[in-house]
Amino acid sequence: MRYLLCAAALALALPAPSWANEQDTYALEDASLSRPDDIKSVLEGHIPADRVFAPSFLAAVAPAQLKAITDQLIVANGPLKAVDDVSYTGNGAASFDLVFEKARASATLQLDGQAPYLVTGFRIGAVTPVDDAPAKLLADFAALPGHADFGVYLLGSDGPQPILTSSPTGQMAIGSTFKLYVLSALVQDIKVGKRHWDDLVKLDVRSIPSGQMQNWPAGSPVTLHTLATMMISISDNTATDMLMRVLGRESVEAELIASGHSEPSRILPMFSTVEFFALKNDPARIAAWQAADDARQRALLKEWAPTLTAANVDVGKLAISGPTAIDSIEWFASAEDIARILMRLRDSGDKAALDILAVNPMVSPEQAAHWDYAGYKGGSETGVLNLSWLLKDRQGRWFTIAASWNDPAAKLDDTKLIMLAQRLAGMLQK
């Protein structure tokens, strides 16, 4: 259940710039307009990276990483042909497109304010195939190994209205995206006055990363707002399990059903993250879980509860294992189910919940310019990846995008799904 660190795996570090003196303004602008061609030369291997990129940048993104990203782009999109649409955006920054044989990639750069005006920041954003079309997207999703589904929905008065879908009702493993149901259960309790965002609880639960709160002192007083923010923005597992304990497993499960989940039996009983990890560690328990119905699985969770703890999780074993029981010990939802829970959160009228979803929206600055609101939650483990957005455009229309990829046989190349999801979002921006 790795945490997805960036909206695009192609987004590179952006160290803070040092601004030019006023007299250097014109020289800085000229350098900003010429550096895109220099970056192209570096990506093509014609000149060394340290002639163009500042030491601070190369300390964060090594030349080998630049080459790996370029190689990946070229494999997917053909040779790098040109730089196009270069535009100076001020203070040593510029935007431009990298033009490949089959696609265009938006990009931005930031220069140091002093000569020789080396690149301190470089970001590759959305990659859009030339003449992209729904049929191409469907074909490219279908070409992924394992199985991948997606759904793009307009949120209308009668619920989610499909714009483009592959298998909208197909149940897919979604990893940490299940935390949307925990957030929504909390919102419902707050709505009826049972709880409040500023309620204090003492941290007395431990899971394993992703997250940070597993390292916080036991008994730390934290608000429900803090727990929810950590759970969504950095997918903190300890925050999630703490909220599930406060709310109660049954409350979260009831919210799953209330949201209109199409196959609740696939996800019930809903285990906590530490139960998830502990079960994954034990082949005998995996087999017992797979053979049990919902009632028996619930009994097993109670029976095994004393040992389903962080102390009994072999993190090293999990880190090196391939996909494990992703068809049974996981959280499941369809693209339409995810659209429904995101719509339920939007319709709750709780601004705090929407603000929490928007803390880490997983869109590049270039993409963000197209949206009035962007909220995000994703999830992953080995063999599982989900990316889900709640979006509002400048015309006031609300959309959801949910893309899931499961492969029980191999680890996933996350960037492939990220790039496909960017294309789905780009389709809504046209």
PyMOL commands that set and color helices and strands:
alter all, ss='L'
color gray80, all
select helices_A, chain A and resi 22-43+49-51+55-60+63-77+134-142+175-191+213-215+224-233+237-247+249-258+264-266+273-280+283-291+294-307+310-312+315-320+335-347+351-357+365-368+414-429
alter helices_A, ss='H'
color red, helices_A
select strands_A, chain A and resi 80-90+93-100+103-111+119-129+147-156+159-165+172-173+200-202+221-223+332-333+371-381+384-393+398-406
alter strands_A, ss='S'
color yellow, strands_A
deselect
rebuild
show_as cartoon
